[in-house]
Amino acid sequence: MAKLHRLAAFACALALAAPALAQAPAATPPAVAPHSCAKPEFPGKVAVDARIKRWINEFKAYTECLKAYIGERNAAIDAQAKAAKSAVDEFNSSVTEFNDTMKTLQE
């Protein structure tokens, strides 16, 4: 009779855990806006010095804009990676706990 009770408990636990163990479909990643940095057009070799200097300054601003965008994207990637790692750690510890519980039911 005790064996039947354990088997029923195992079946119940498995039924309750099955939806959690089922793999959820991969979520569609959120859309990421492209950068809005405007690349200045080279004015040409025959442009006056003032125009060349302005282009150099515009190009520096453009590269700074790109660096800022890259920094923002990397920060978002880091945050997503930390959240995913946390979920994986929780999953692993929960499955271990579940397996340990199931072993005690079989004793």
C-alpha positions as CSV (number, residue, x, y, z in Angstrom):
1,M,0.0,0.0,0.0
2,A,2.9,2.4,0.8
3,K,4.4,1.7,-2.6
4,L,1.1,2.6,-4.2
5,H,1.0,5.9,-2.2
6,R,4.5,6.7,-3.4
7,L,3.6,5.9,-7.0
8,A,0.5,8.1,-6.8
9,A,2.6,10.9,-5.2
10,F,5.2,10.5,-8.0
11,A,2.5,10.7,-10.7
12,C,1.0,13.7,-9.1
13,A,4.3,15.5,-8.8
14,L,5.2,14.6,-12.4
15,A,1.8,15.9,-13.6
16,L,2.3,19.2,-11.7
17,A,5.9,19.6,-12.9
18,A,5.2,18.6,-16.6
19,P,4.0,22.1,-17.7
20,A,7.0,23.7,-16.0
21,L,9.4,21.2,-17.7
22,A,7.9,21.7,-21.1
23,Q,10.1,23.9,-23.2
24,A,8.5,27.3,-24.0
25,P,8.8,28.5,-27.5
26,A,11.6,31.0,-28.0
27,A,10.4,34.6,-27.5
28,T,10.9,37.0,-30.3
29,P,13.6,39.4,-29.3
30,P,12.5,43.0,-29.0
31,A,13.2,45.3,-31.9
32,V,16.4,47.3,-31.5
33,A,16.4,50.8,-33.1
34,P,19.3,51.4,-35.3
35,H,21.7,54.2,-34.4
36,S,20.7,57.7,-35.5
37,C,24.2,59.0,-36.1
38,A,24.6,60.9,-39.3
39,K,27.9,60.2,-41.2
40,P,29.2,63.4,-42.7
41,E,30.1,63.3,-46.4
42,F,33.6,64.1,-47.3
43,P,33.6,67.5,-49.1
44,G,36.3,66.5,-51.5
45,K,40.0,67.2,-51.8
46,V,39.5,70.6,-53.4
47,A,37.2,71.9,-50.6
48,V,38.4,75.0,-48.7
49,D,40.2,74.4,-45.4
50,A,37.3,75.7,-43.4
51,R,35.0,73.1,-44.9
52,I,37.6,70.3,-44.3
53,K,37.9,71.4,-40.7
54,R,34.1,71.4,-40.3
55,W,34.0,67.9,-41.8
56,I,36.7,66.7,-39.4
57,N,34.6,68.0,-36.4
58,E,31.4,66.5,-37.8
59,F,33.2,63.2,-38.2
60,K,34.5,63.3,-34.6
61,A,30.9,63.9,-33.5
62,Y,29.7,61.0,-35.6
63,T,32.2,58.6,-34.1
64,E,31.3,59.8,-30.6
65,C,27.7,59.2,-31.4
66,L,28.5,55.6,-32.6
67,K,30.5,55.0,-29.4
68,A,27.6,56.1,-27.3
69,Y,25.2,53.8,-29.2
70,I,27.6,50.9,-28.9
71,G,27.9,51.5,-25.2
72,E,24.1,51.5,-24.8
73,R,23.8,48.3,-26.8
74,N,26.5,46.6,-24.8
75,A,24.9,47.7,-21.5
76,A,21.6,46.2,-22.7
77,I,23.3,43.0,-23.7
78,D,25.0,42.7,-20.3
79,A,21.6,43.2,-18.5
80,Q,19.9,40.6,-20.7
81,A,22.8,38.1,-20.2
82,K,22.6,38.6,-16.4
83,A,18.8,38.1,-16.4
84,A,19.2,34.9,-18.6
85,K,21.9,33.6,-16.3
86,S,19.7,34.2,-13.3
87,A,16.9,32.3,-14.9
88,V,19.2,29.4,-15.8
89,D,20.5,29.2,-12.2
90,E,16.9,29.2,-10.9
91,F,15.9,26.5,-13.4
92,N,18.9,24.4,-12.4
93,S,18.4,24.7,-8.7
94,S,14.6,24.0,-9.1
95,V,15.2,20.9,-11.1
96,T,17.8,19.7,-8.6
97,E,15.3,20.3,-5.8
98,F,12.6,18.5,-7.7
99,N,14.9,15.5,-8.4
100,D,15.9,15.4,-4.7
101,T,12.3,15.4,-3.7
102,M,11.5,12.7,-6.1
103,K,14.3,10.5,-4.7
104,T,12.9,10.9,-1.2
105,L,9.5,9.7,-2.5
106,Q,11.1,6.6,-3.9
107,E,12.7,5.6,-0.6
